[in-house]
């Protein structure tokens, strides 16, 4: 996928591969429900959700979509969904909407939203 050059969320969504769009839309809805005061922006060609600081991103790749959580290493992740080994960021990978375990993902998002 070519990086999106614009700044508007709707333009970004319109640029997405139609096979990945349902995943992105489901994740956006869950983020809005779990962290209602977060805002969406486009940075580095991807969809970012933030408050005072960046909380995470929805990164669309050629064959999957990642939900990235900037401080994911600090989350409990009792369901073992988070991947990654960096000092802070962790991600969950989705190839189709049925991969989204809504309860556990919403729990991670709520916990990420509570981090100060």
FIGU-621926 format. One record per residue: z, x negated, y of N, C-alpha, C, O, CB in turn; residue number from 1; residue in three letters; chain. Coordinates in nm, 3 decimals. Each point is the difference from the previous one (the first is absolute). Glycine has a CB too. Layout:
REM FIGU-621926
Z,X,Y,Z,X,Y,Z,X,Y,Z,X,Y,Z,X,Y,NUM,Ala,A;
...
***
This chain:
REM FIGU-621926
0.000,-0.082,-0.117,0.000,0.082,0.117,0.000,-0.087,0.124,0.078,-0.095,0.010,0.042,0.276,-0.135,1,Unk,A;
-0.206,-0.150,0.219,-0.004,-0.075,0.125,0.119,0.039,0.088,0.038,0.116,0.004,-0.290,-0.130,-0.017,2,Unk,A;
0.310,-0.084,0.082,0.113,0.033,0.088,-0.042,0.097,0.110,-0.109,-0.013,0.058,0.210,-0.212,-0.107,3,Unk,A;
-0.016,0.321,0.078,-0.026,0.096,0.106,0.024,-0.068,0.134,0.102,-0.067,0.019,-0.036,0.261,-0.168,4,Unk,A;
-0.159,-0.178,0.242,0.008,-0.068,0.129,0.060,0.087,0.110,0.039,-0.052,0.105,-0.237,-0.080,-0.173,5,Unk,A;
0.205,0.263,0.047,0.049,0.089,0.104,0.152,0.003,0.008,0.069,-0.074,-0.069,-0.272,0.209,0.037,6,Unk,A;
0.252,-0.047,0.118,0.144,0.011,0.021,0.054,0.140,-0.030,0.122,0.019,-0.005,-0.142,-0.196,0.176,7,Unk,A;
-0.068,0.275,-0.191,0.048,0.136,-0.020,0.015,0.034,-0.148,-0.083,-0.040,-0.083,-0.026,0.106,0.298,8,Unk,A;
0.214,0.006,-0.247,0.032,0.033,-0.139,-0.108,0.087,-0.063,-0.041,-0.025,-0.113,0.285,0.009,0.169,9,Unk,A;
-0.291,0.117,0.017,-0.103,0.088,-0.056,-0.129,-0.075,-0.030,-0.065,0.026,-0.102,0.165,0.164,0.229,10,Unk,A;
-0.138,-0.283,-0.042,-0.118,-0.083,-0.026,0.020,-0.087,-0.123,-0.092,-0.018,-0.080,0.041,0.017,0.324,11,Unk,A;
0.171,-0.052,-0.258,0.032,-0.079,-0.118,-0.016,0.083,-0.126,-0.064,-0.042,-0.097,0.222,-0.097,0.233,12,Unk,A;
-0.098,0.259,-0.135,-0.008,0.087,-0.118,-0.144,0.036,-0.033,-0.038,0.003,-0.117,0.263,0.088,0.173,13,Unk,A;
-0.305,-0.065,0.047,-0.141,0.034,-0.022,-0.078,-0.116,-0.060,-0.103,0.021,-0.065,0.116,0.138,0.256,14,Unk,A;
0.034,-0.281,-0.170,-0.070,-0.119,-0.050,0.032,-0.033,-0.146,-0.066,-0.084,-0.060,0.068,-0.001,0.291,15,Unk,A;
0.098,0.152,-0.286,0.046,-0.034,-0.136,-0.095,0.050,-0.108,-0.068,0.101,0.015,0.300,-0.093,0.070,16,Unk,A;
-0.233,-0.082,-0.194,-0.069,0.042,-0.122,0.059,0.134,-0.044,0.122,0.015,-0.008,-0.168,-0.257,-0.061,17,Unk,A;
-0.039,0.336,0.041,0.046,0.136,-0.034,0.085,0.004,-0.127,0.079,0.093,-0.019,-0.284,-0.006,0.128,18,Unk,A;
0.191,-0.186,-0.195,0.084,-0.005,-0.120,0.143,-0.042,0.030,0.091,0.035,-0.075,-0.293,-0.088,-0.055,19,Unk,A;
0.223,-0.021,0.239,0.134,-0.048,0.038,0.069,0.094,0.098,0.123,0.000,0.011,-0.200,-0.233,-0.049,20,Unk,A;
-0.002,0.314,0.109,0.055,0.087,0.104,0.111,0.093,-0.050,0.102,0.012,0.069,-0.323,-0.023,0.041,21,Unk,A;
0.208,0.077,-0.226,0.110,0.088,-0.045,0.132,-0.074,-0.020,0.107,0.055,0.027,-0.278,0.086,-0.138,22,Unk,A;
0.165,-0.265,0.066,0.121,-0.081,-0.017,0.064,-0.024,0.136,0.120,0.018,0.018,-0.215,-0.129,-0.225,23,Unk,A;
0.013,0.069,0.302,0.049,-0.029,0.136,0.061,0.126,0.062,0.108,-0.007,0.060,-0.283,-0.173,-0.033,24,Unk,A;
0.109,0.292,-0.041,0.051,0.125,0.058,0.132,0.041,-0.063,0.091,0.045,0.071,-0.325,0.025,-0.024,25,Unk,A;
0.246,-0.083,-0.179,0.127,0.032,-0.066,0.112,-0.092,0.048,0.112,0.046,0.026,-0.239,0.034,-0.227,26,Unk,A;
0.099,-0.209,0.214,0.102,-0.094,0.046,0.039,0.028,0.145,0.118,-0.006,0.034,-0.208,-0.166,-0.193,27,Unk,A;
-0.007,0.202,0.244,0.030,0.034,0.140,0.095,0.120,0.007,0.096,-0.001,0.076,-0.322,-0.087,-0.004,28,Unk,A;
0.198,0.189,-0.151,0.084,0.120,-0.001,0.142,-0.035,-0.043,0.097,0.048,0.060,-0.299,0.094,-0.111,29,Unk,A;
0.215,-0.224,-0.050,0.132,-0.039,-0.048,0.075,-0.082,0.105,0.121,0.017,0.017,-0.209,-0.015,-0.252,30,Unk,A;
0.017,-0.089,0.304,0.064,-0.080,0.106,0.051,0.092,0.110,0.113,-0.016,0.047,-0.264,-0.181,-0.099,31,Unk,A;
0.068,0.292,0.094,0.041,0.094,0.106,0.123,0.082,-0.043,0.087,0.028,0.082,-0.326,-0.015,-0.004,32,Unk,A;
0.245,0.026,-0.204,0.115,0.077,-0.049,0.125,-0.087,-0.013,0.110,0.045,0.032,-0.269,0.105,-0.154,33,Unk,A;
0.144,-0.273,0.076,0.115,-0.088,-0.024,0.050,-0.067,0.126,0.120,-0.023,0.016,-0.207,-0.015,-0.244,34,Unk,A;
-0.005,0.007,0.320,0.036,-0.070,0.125,-0.069,0.074,0.115,-0.095,-0.051,0.058,0.121,-0.175,-0.177,35,Unk,A;
0.023,0.345,0.152,-0.071,0.085,0.096,-0.014,-0.059,0.141,-0.089,0.041,0.074,0.173,0.148,-0.205,36,Unk,A;
0.000,-0.282,0.168,-0.011,-0.058,0.134,-0.087,-0.126,0.003,-0.008,-0.066,0.103,0.232,0.160,-0.053,37,Unk,A;
-0.288,-0.127,-0.162,-0.091,-0.115,0.000,-0.132,0.037,0.067,-0.038,0.117,0.006,0.144,-0.205,-0.218,38,Unk,A;
-0.175,-0.013,0.260,-0.129,0.019,0.066,-0.106,-0.079,-0.075,0.027,-0.107,-0.055,0.085,0.143,0.279,39,Unk,A;
-0.234,0.017,-0.226,-0.113,-0.069,-0.063,-0.079,-0.074,0.106,-0.023,0.050,0.110,0.011,0.125,-0.292,40,Unk,A;
-0.030,-0.295,0.147,-0.089,-0.077,0.085,-0.097,-0.075,-0.091,0.019,-0.008,-0.121,0.158,-0.016,0.304,41,Unk,A;
-0.279,-0.030,-0.122,-0.093,-0.087,-0.072,0.022,-0.142,0.052,-0.014,-0.026,0.120,-0.158,0.213,-0.153,42,Unk,A;
0.206,-0.277,-0.056,0.016,-0.142,0.032,-0.063,-0.078,-0.113,0.012,0.037,-0.117,0.201,0.002,0.251,43,Unk,A;
-0.277,-0.147,-0.101,-0.062,-0.088,-0.099,-0.096,0.078,-0.090,-0.019,-0.035,-0.117,0.222,-0.111,0.121,44,Unk,A;
-0.264,0.251,0.050,-0.098,0.078,-0.075,0.058,0.091,-0.106,-0.071,0.043,-0.090,-0.082,-0.224,0.133,45,Unk,A;
0.283,0.211,-0.034,0.063,0.085,-0.101,0.099,0.097,0.064,0.036,-0.016,0.117,-0.064,-0.167,-0.287,46,Unk,A;
0.071,0.280,0.095,0.091,0.104,0.047,0.145,-0.048,-0.013,0.047,-0.029,-0.110,-0.213,0.208,0.045,47,Unk,A;
0.233,-0.187,0.178,0.137,-0.049,0.008,0.091,0.116,0.037,-0.039,0.087,0.079,-0.039,-0.318,-0.012,48,Unk,A;
0.198,0.235,-0.123,0.100,0.096,0.047,0.121,-0.079,0.049,0.045,-0.096,-0.064,-0.126,0.276,-0.098,49,Unk,A;
0.132,-0.136,0.278,0.103,-0.077,0.067,0.089,0.090,0.085,-0.031,0.115,0.027,-0.122,-0.313,-0.025,50,Unk,A;
0.263,0.142,0.038,0.085,0.057,0.104,0.010,-0.109,0.105,-0.101,-0.036,0.061,0.236,0.192,-0.221,51,Unk,A;
-0.017,-0.211,0.183,0.010,-0.114,0.092,-0.071,-0.122,-0.060,-0.056,-0.083,0.071,0.276,0.172,0.020,52,Unk,A;
-0.216,-0.097,-0.223,-0.063,-0.110,-0.074,-0.086,0.059,-0.110,0.011,0.118,-0.033,0.182,-0.275,0.084,53,Unk,A;
-0.279,0.075,-0.106,-0.085,0.044,-0.111,0.086,0.025,-0.123,0.083,-0.084,-0.037,-0.280,-0.045,0.129,54,Unk,A;
0.177,0.244,-0.154,0.069,0.033,-0.125,-0.088,-0.030,-0.120,0.049,-0.044,-0.105,0.080,0.222,0.224,55,Unk,A;
-0.259,-0.156,-0.104,-0.091,-0.023,-0.111,-0.143,0.034,0.034,-0.035,0.021,0.116,0.221,0.025,-0.269,56,Unk,A;
-0.269,-0.042,0.050,-0.143,0.025,0.018,-0.057,0.063,-0.125,0.056,-0.009,-0.109,-0.074,-0.185,0.268,57,Unk,A;
-0.095,0.258,-0.139,-0.081,0.048,-0.113,-0.126,-0.086,0.003,-0.085,0.016,0.087,0.178,0.227,-0.079,58,Unk,A;
-0.105,-0.332,-0.104,-0.112,-0.095,-0.006,-0.100,0.046,-0.105,0.034,0.016,-0.117,0.116,-0.205,0.190,59,Unk,A;
-0.274,0.211,-0.029,-0.106,0.044,-0.091,-0.079,-0.123,-0.044,-0.054,-0.074,0.082,0.040,0.303,0.030,60,Unk,A;
0.007,-0.250,-0.241,-0.075,-0.110,-0.060,-0.120,0.058,-0.075,-0.016,0.121,-0.008,0.226,-0.264,-0.012,61,Unk,A;
-0.293,0.056,-0.034,-0.122,0.045,-0.069,0.031,0.093,-0.118,-0.066,0.103,-0.016,-0.043,-0.317,0.084,62,Unk,A;
0.208,0.179,-0.148,0.026,0.079,-0.121,0.138,0.065,-0.004,0.038,0.055,-0.104,-0.193,-0.206,-0.012,63,Unk,A;
0.232,0.145,0.225,0.133,0.060,0.003,0.050,0.017,0.143,-0.062,-0.046,0.096,0.111,-0.056,-0.320,64,Unk,A;
0.064,0.168,0.236,0.068,0.018,0.129,0.144,-0.048,-0.018,0.065,0.033,-0.099,-0.214,0.166,0.166,65,Unk,A;
0.197,-0.277,0.029,0.138,-0.045,-0.004,0.081,0.068,0.109,-0.045,0.013,0.114,-0.028,-0.234,-0.208,66,Unk,A;
0.192,0.264,0.059,0.100,0.039,0.097,0.087,-0.123,0.018,0.072,-0.040,-0.092,-0.075,0.292,0.028,67,Unk,A;
-0.003,-0.312,0.182,0.077,-0.121,0.026,0.124,0.035,0.079,-0.006,0.078,0.095,-0.204,-0.218,-0.098,68,Unk,A;
0.321,0.084,-0.036,0.126,0.018,0.071,0.047,-0.136,0.048,0.030,-0.089,-0.079,0.030,0.294,-0.061,69,Unk,A;
-0.055,-0.220,0.272,0.025,-0.131,0.061,0.130,-0.062,-0.048,0.006,-0.121,-0.021,-0.134,0.195,0.220,70,Unk,A;
0.232,0.006,-0.216,0.130,-0.051,-0.045,0.031,0.052,-0.140,0.115,0.031,-0.032,-0.034,-0.041,0.271,71,Unk,A;
-0.183,0.017,-0.320,0.013,0.054,-0.135,0.097,-0.074,-0.089,0.059,0.059,-0.090,-0.288,0.017,0.114,72,Unk,A;
0.247,-0.206,0.000,0.093,-0.078,-0.083,0.144,0.045,0.020,0.087,-0.032,-0.082,-0.244,-0.163,0.095,73,Unk,A;
0.185,0.269,0.095,0.135,0.048,0.028,0.027,0.138,-0.061,0.112,0.049,0.006,-0.117,-0.181,0.205,74,Unk,A;
-0.097,0.193,-0.269,0.015,0.134,-0.055,0.053,-0.004,-0.144,-0.023,-0.098,-0.071,-0.164,0.176,0.219,75,Unk,A;
0.256,0.026,-0.188,0.061,0.003,-0.135,-0.105,0.011,-0.110,0.012,-0.068,-0.102,0.190,0.174,0.201,76,Unk,A;
-0.303,-0.023,-0.082,-0.110,0.016,-0.095,0.048,0.021,-0.145,-0.039,-0.073,-0.091,-0.098,-0.069,0.241,77,Unk,A;
0.221,0.243,-0.168,0.056,0.027,-0.134,-0.106,0.036,-0.102,0.024,-0.011,-0.121,0.183,0.087,0.232,78,Unk,A;
-0.328,-0.033,-0.065,-0.108,0.035,-0.093,-0.093,-0.117,-0.030,-0.092,0.015,-0.080,0.105,0.217,0.167,79,Unk,A;
0.010,-0.347,-0.025,-0.080,-0.119,-0.027,-0.146,0.011,0.041,-0.088,-0.052,-0.069,0.241,0.010,-0.116,80,Unk,A;
-0.180,0.110,0.296,-0.138,0.019,0.045,-0.054,-0.113,0.086,-0.121,-0.025,0.002,0.165,0.265,-0.011,81,Unk,A;
0.045,-0.309,0.079,-0.045,-0.100,0.096,-0.049,-0.127,-0.069,0.060,-0.048,-0.096,0.102,0.141,0.262,82,Unk,A;
-0.272,-0.145,-0.112,-0.058,-0.125,-0.050,0.004,-0.102,0.113,0.011,0.035,0.117,-0.162,0.088,-0.280,83,Unk,A;
0.143,-0.249,0.126,-0.010,-0.107,0.098,0.117,-0.096,-0.009,0.106,0.033,-0.054,-0.231,0.120,0.201,84,Unk,A;
0.103,-0.272,-0.092,0.100,-0.104,-0.008,0.029,-0.065,0.135,0.074,-0.098,0.007,-0.146,0.058,-0.240,85,Unk,A;
0.014,0.092,0.340,0.024,-0.062,0.131,0.145,0.022,0.040,0.072,0.078,-0.063,-0.313,-0.042,0.131,86,Unk,A;
0.283,-0.104,0.035,0.138,0.008,0.045,0.039,0.142,0.042,0.113,0.042,-0.022,-0.130,-0.280,0.095,87,Unk,A;
-0.077,0.313,-0.013,0.036,0.131,0.051,-0.086,0.115,-0.051,0.053,0.100,-0.048,0.026,-0.217,0.244,88,Unk,A;
-0.210,0.103,-0.187,-0.091,0.111,-0.030,-0.013,0.025,-0.149,-0.002,-0.093,-0.081,-0.121,0.041,0.290,89,Unk,A;
0.113,0.181,-0.241,-0.032,0.044,-0.135,-0.103,0.111,0.010,-0.018,0.058,0.108,0.250,-0.121,-0.195,90,Unk,A;
-0.299,0.094,-0.022,-0.102,0.105,0.002,0.000,0.078,-0.132,0.052,-0.045,-0.102,-0.191,-0.094,0.259,91,Unk,A;
0.080,0.257,-0.149,-0.026,0.083,-0.117,-0.149,0.023,-0.003,-0.059,0.034,0.103,0.290,0.079,-0.097,92,Unk,A;
-0.294,-0.129,-0.122,-0.144,0.011,-0.016,-0.038,0.135,-0.062,0.063,0.047,-0.095,-0.079,-0.297,0.072,93,Unk,A;
-0.091,0.310,0.078,-0.051,0.128,-0.051,-0.151,-0.011,-0.018,-0.070,-0.053,0.087,0.256,0.180,0.028,94,Unk,A;
-0.236,-0.076,-0.227,-0.145,0.007,-0.020,-0.051,0.144,0.006,-0.119,0.024,0.017,0.132,-0.231,-0.157,95,Unk,A;
0.080,0.302,0.125,-0.035,0.143,0.010,0.124,0.077,0.046,0.112,-0.051,-0.009,-0.289,0.031,-0.175,96,Unk,A;
0.157,0.142,0.233,0.114,0.076,0.054,0.106,0.028,-0.107,0.118,0.010,0.032,-0.273,0.094,0.135,97,Unk,A;
0.114,-0.091,-0.291,0.098,0.028,-0.106,0.093,-0.119,-0.026,0.101,0.015,-0.070,-0.267,0.142,-0.034,98,Unk,A;
0.134,-0.274,0.159,0.089,-0.117,-0.011,0.123,0.014,0.090,0.099,-0.069,-0.020,-0.298,-0.073,-0.035,99,Unk,A;
0.192,0.231,0.154,0.107,0.013,0.098,0.116,0.080,-0.059,-0.011,0.120,-0.023,-0.158,-0.132,0.212,100,Unk,A;
0.279,-0.057,-0.213,0.123,0.065,-0.048,0.076,0.044,0.125,0.076,-0.076,0.058,-0.064,-0.065,-0.274,101,Unk,A;
-0.035,0.266,0.255,0.043,0.048,0.131,0.150,-0.015,0.025,0.039,-0.048,0.107,-0.226,0.207,-0.116,102,Unk,A;
0.271,-0.121,-0.085,0.144,-0.011,0.020,0.045,-0.144,0.025,0.065,-0.028,0.101,-0.036,0.227,-0.246,103,Unk,A;
-0.064,-0.291,0.055,0.040,-0.139,0.020,-0.062,-0.065,0.124,0.065,-0.080,0.067,-0.040,0.064,-0.314,104,Unk,A;
-0.150,0.049,0.278,-0.063,-0.057,0.120,0.070,0.051,0.125,0.027,-0.076,0.092,-0.249,0.059,-0.213,105,Unk,A;
0.251,0.146,0.124,0.069,0.058,0.116,0.138,-0.063,0.016,0.045,-0.024,0.113,-0.171,0.241,-0.143,106,Unk,A;
0.194,-0.243,-0.081,0.131,-0.067,0.006,-0.013,-0.138,0.063,0.080,-0.036,0.086,-0.006,0.163,-0.290,107,Unk,A;
-0.174,-0.204,0.161,-0.023,-0.133,0.059,-0.029,0.010,0.150,0.052,-0.078,0.079,-0.139,-0.004,-0.300,108,Unk,A;
0.003,0.178,0.259,-0.036,0.017,0.141,0.123,0.036,0.084,0.019,-0.054,0.108,-0.250,0.125,-0.177,109,Unk,A;
0.313,0.021,0.019,0.120,0.040,0.074,0.093,-0.120,0.017,0.056,-0.021,0.108,-0.076,0.257,-0.198,110,Unk,A;
0.035,-0.314,-0.016,0.087,-0.117,0.008,-0.057,-0.102,0.099,0.074,-0.060,0.078,-0.001,0.098,-0.317,111,Unk,A;
-0.204,-0.059,0.235,-0.064,-0.092,0.096,0.020,0.049,0.142,0.020,-0.081,0.091,-0.191,0.017,-0.263,112,Unk,A;
0.166,0.195,0.193,0.019,0.056,0.132,0.143,-0.013,0.052,0.022,0.005,0.121,-0.204,0.152,-0.174,113,Unk,A;
0.278,-0.174,-0.036,0.140,-0.015,0.040,0.037,-0.144,0.034,0.105,-0.024,0.060,-0.052,0.219,-0.202,114,Unk,A;
-0.136,-0.293,0.104,0.033,-0.140,0.027,0.004,-0.024,0.151,-0.087,0.047,0.073,-0.020,-0.116,-0.291,115,Unk,A;
0.203,-0.001,0.263,0.015,-0.031,0.144,-0.052,-0.138,0.030,0.004,-0.044,0.114,0.195,0.191,-0.100,116,Unk,A;
***
